[in-house]
Amino acid sequence: MRLYPIRTVIAAALAVALAGCAVMQSDVNGAYDHADATASAALDGAGNSIPLVEVVPSAFLGDRPVPLAYEATLPAVFREKKVTFPPKLDMKTLATLVSNASGYPVRVSPDVYIPRDSLIPRASSDGKTTQASFGTKTSEVPLYDQPCESCAIGRYLHDVTEDLGLDWSFDGSTINISRFVTRMYQIAAIPGKVSIESRMSKGTDTSTGNQSTGSTGGASTDTGSFSAMTSSGRKGDFDQIDSIQATLNQLKSPMGRITVNPQSRLVIVYDTREAADRMGEMLKRENAISTRQVMLRVRTIQIALNRGSQAGVNADIVYNSIQGGLAKWAVSFTSPTSLSSGGGTVGLSVLQANAPFSGTNAVINGLNQYGRTISDNTVSKLTLNGLPVSVANFQSDDYLRTTSPSSGSITGTSSGVVGLTPGTLTTGDFLHILPAVNDHNQILLAYWRDSSKQNGPFTSAGAGSGQTQQAIQLAHTIGSKDDETIALSDGQTVVLYGAVTDTADSTTNGGLAGITGTWNKSRTFQVVMLTATVVPSM
């Protein structure tokens, strides 16, 4: 928008107003200067245009590298010398004219004379890509139809190679024209196969036993079995480098060659310039997607419910307790229809951009109204796009799982040794998250969590008496499993409401005078807060 005419209009108006009076030229000039000063003060420099080019007297570094045209890196003769070439030049004649004009020899590679139509891929009957065949023509001389009047040598070579699907380069002493080029790229991926599996199952598998078919205990037959199993989950695996190599093989021409080194992740392409450019664009896009980083923050809160809230805790209580302290958050909840149908769900999303995570203290305060917070753990992990991250906090306890009876001699003078087989009980929290970041920083998360803990101490069970007496220890655990897929925006927080679990613990001390002990029973309520943030890569 040009604001300079405003000053002219003001000055003209003053001149017209003074036209009816006898004034001098100095008066008109003074009025114009006064109007111009007033307009300049009002505009405050808004009418000044920005220069197209600014000369900086000191050293200047740009904020990003700007690639130069290939001709700009060559000797001045490729840019400054103007030549005129007639139309319809074959490659041999064109090479001679360019050599005479530039003063450098021109080397034409033999692959330039490969028919361009023979590079079109054609699918064979077995589904493989083969070289197309057009008659018996095995070579042809490329023909450039366009004329050139007073154009630079470098620009002319660029136009010729672009039109004929060729490539040209200058090595300091010779101009080289070829159809096939060698390019090197690198894959931004870790070698190896990534496996993902999540499975949840529940059911029974029983057998009614065997029945002897003879009076002397001969052969026996299975009397039957019963099995009722329910399972769900997902399973998959992928090898990123193998997938990229398969895609490159689809993009190459029938005469092209591709070599991928999994150790150095180097890709060497020998193909036409068009095919090599397609592969370069694909690898650039693939690397940009693979190197997106995701910061995952998981906060787990567990509370022990008090006696008054054990009868009917659901998501309504959580919502009513924390809604006053969450002005920057939006809460959605679904309550269970009955206490026997399982827990409800609570959803929490961030409404304000860059809202601090400390706002979740409202959740703690709300939960403390009907229970006692027993743990509040936060774990942060950084991973790349499409690669899973795992977090494990566990405890292992050894116990006596099985025993084997001792074997004695016929005379009873000696006895064997009782065999003991130990077992290990591992409990804790195992978390697996697989992020996938879309182009607009939308994050898809596959979330798997397996949480378990001991429900009281080990107990003993035995059978037999005397030398045949056997006893083992029994472990008691409780836990929960989650398998969810959610979509988040960058920086959003989602709250996952865990089920209510019962925990029993007892200690008994018996004697002749009586029995004493402590018996504890509690219920825990769990809230998991999951935050995902896209972190720019270097």
WOLIN-V187499 format. One record per backbone hydrogen bond with DSSP energy under -1.0 kcal/mol. CO is the residue of the C=O (numbers start at 1). NH is the residue of the N-H. E is the energy in kcal/mol with one decimal. If there is no record, write none. Layout:
CO:NH:E + CO:NH:E
//
This chain:
3:6:-1.1 + 4:7:-1.1 + 4:8:-1.2 + 5:9:-2.4 + 6:10:-2.1 + 7:11:-2.4 + 8:12:-2.5 + 9:13:-2.3 + 10:14:-2.0 + 11:15:-2.1 + 12:16:-2.3 + 13:17:-2.2 + 14:18:-1.7 + 18:21:-1.3 + 21:23:-1.1 + 24:28:-1.6 + 25:29:-2.6 + 26:30:-2.4 + 27:31:-2.5 + 28:32:-2.4 + 29:33:-2.5 + 30:34:-2.3 + 31:35:-2.4 + 32:36:-2.7 + 33:37:-2.3 + 34:38:-2.3 + 35:39:-2.6 + 36:40:-2.2 + 37:41:-2.2 + 38:42:-1.9 + 39:43:-2.5 + 40:44:-1.8 + 43:46:-1.5 + 45:48:-1.1 + 69:72:-1.1 + 70:73:-1.2 + 71:74:-1.3 + 75:78:-1.5 + 76:79:-1.3 + 76:80:-3.1 + 78:154:-2.6 + 83:151:-2.5 + 85:148:-2.7 + 89:144:-3.0 + 90:94:-2.8 + 91:95:-2.4 + 92:96:-1.5 + 93:97:-2.3 + 94:98:-2.4 + 95:99:-2.0 + 96:100:-2.1 + 97:101:-2.1 + 98:102:-2.4 + 99:103:-2.1 + 105:175:-2.9 + 107:177:-2.8 + 109:112:-1.8 + 110:113:-1.4 + 111:114:-1.2 + 113:140:-2.3 + 116:119:-1.4 + 117:120:-1.4 + 120:132:-1.1 + 122:130:-3.0 + 124:127:-1.5 + 128:124:-2.8 + 130:122:-2.3 + 142:91:-1.7 + 144:89:-2.4 + 148:85:-2.1 + 151:83:-2.5 + 152:156:-2.2 + 153:157:-2.5 + 154:158:-1.9 + 155:159:-2.3 + 156:160:-2.4 + 157:161:-2.4 + 158:162:-2.1 + 159:163:-2.0 + 160:164:-2.1 + 161:166:-2.2 + 167:178:-2.7 + 169:176:-3.0 + 174:171:-1.8 + 175:107:-3.5 + 176:169:-2.0 + 177:109:-3.1 + 178:167:-2.8 + 181:271:-1.8 + 183:269:-2.9 + 185:267:-3.1 + 187:189:-1.6 + 194:238:-2.2 + 196:236:-2.9 + 198:234:-2.0 + 200:232:-2.5 + 202:230:-2.4 + 204:228:-3.0 + 206:226:-3.2 + 209:223:-2.6 + 211:221:-2.4 + 214:217:-1.3 + 219:213:-3.1 + 221:211:-2.5 + 224:208:-2.4 + 226:206:-3.1 + 228:204:-2.0 + 230:202:-2.3 + 232:200:-3.0 + 234:198:-3.0 + 236:196:-3.6 + 238:194:-3.1 + 239:243:-2.3 + 240:244:-2.4 + 241:245:-2.4 + 242:246:-2.1 + 243:247:-1.8 + 244:248:-2.4 + 245:249:-2.0 + 247:251:-1.2 + 248:252:-1.5 + 253:256:-1.7 + 257:270:-2.8 + 259:268:-2.8 + 261:265:-2.0 + 265:187:-2.7 + 266:261:-2.5 + 267:185:-2.6 + 268:259:-2.2 + 269:183:-2.5 + 270:257:-2.6 + 271:181:-3.3 + 272:276:-2.7 + 273:277:-2.5 + 274:278:-2.1 + 275:279:-2.3 + 276:280:-2.2 + 277:281:-2.3 + 278:282:-2.2 + 279:283:-2.6 + 280:284:-2.2 + 281:285:-2.2 + 282:286:-2.6 + 283:287:-2.7 + 284:288:-1.8 + 285:289:-1.8 + 286:290:-2.5 + 287:291:-1.8 + 289:292:-1.2 + 292:385:-2.0 + 293:535:-2.3 + 294:383:-2.1 + 295:533:-2.3 + 296:381:-2.9 + 297:531:-2.5 + 298:379:-2.7 + 299:529:-3.4 + 300:377:-2.4 + 301:527:-2.8 + 302:374:-2.4 + 302:375:-1.6 + 303:525:-2.5 + 304:372:-2.3 + 314:318:-1.1 + 315:319:-2.6 + 316:320:-2.8 + 317:321:-1.9 + 318:322:-1.8 + 319:323:-1.6 + 326:329:-1.2 + 328:351:-2.1 + 330:349:-2.2 + 332:347:-4.8 + 334:345:-2.1 + 338:341:-1.1 + 345:334:-2.8 + 347:332:-2.9 + 349:330:-2.3 + 352:355:-1.3 + 356:359:-1.3 + 357:360:-1.8 + 358:361:-1.8 + 359:362:-1.6 + 360:363:-1.2 + 360:364:-1.2 + 361:365:-2.5 + 362:366:-2.1 + 363:367:-2.6 + 364:368:-2.2 + 367:370:-1.4 + 370:306:-1.3 + 372:304:-3.0 + 375:302:-2.2 + 377:300:-3.0 + 379:298:-3.0 + 381:296:-3.4 + 383:294:-3.0 + 384:387:-1.9 + 389:433:-2.5 + 391:431:-3.4 + 393:429:-3.1 + 395:427:-2.6 + 397:425:-3.5 + 399:423:-2.9 + 400:473:-2.6 + 402:421:-2.8 + 404:419:-2.0 + 414:409:-1.6 + 419:404:-2.5 + 421:401:-1.7 + 421:402:-1.7 + 423:399:-2.4 + 425:397:-2.5 + 427:395:-3.0 + 428:452:-2.1 + 429:393:-2.8 + 430:450:-2.6 + 431:391:-2.8 + 432:448:-3.0 + 433:389:-2.5 + 434:446:-2.1 + 435:386:-1.9 + 436:444:-3.0 + 438:441:-1.5 + 442:438:-3.1 + 443:488:-3.4 + 444:436:-2.0 + 445:486:-2.4 + 446:434:-2.3 + 447:484:-2.6 + 448:432:-2.9 + 449:482:-2.8 + 450:430:-2.3 + 451:480:-2.8 + 453:478:-2.7 + 459:474:-3.7 + 461:472:-3.2 + 463:470:-3.1 + 465:468:-1.8 + 466:469:-1.3 + 470:463:-2.5 + 472:461:-2.4 + 474:459:-2.0 + 476:455:-2.9 + 478:453:-2.6 + 480:451:-2.9 + 482:449:-2.3 + 484:447:-3.5 + 486:445:-3.0 + 488:443:-3.3 + 489:492:-2.1 + 492:532:-1.4 + 494:530:-3.1 + 496:528:-2.9 + 501:524:-2.5 + 503:522:-2.8 + 505:520:-4.1 + 507:518:-2.3 + 509:516:-2.6 + 514:511:-2.5 + 516:509:-3.7 + 518:507:-2.8 + 520:505:-2.9 + 522:503:-3.1 + 523:305:-2.8 + 524:501:-1.9 + 525:303:-2.4 + 526:498:-3.4 + 527:301:-3.1 + 528:496:-3.8 + 529:299:-2.8 + 530:494:-2.6 + 531:297:-2.6 + 532:491:-2.5 + 533:295:-3.5 + 535:293:-1.1
//
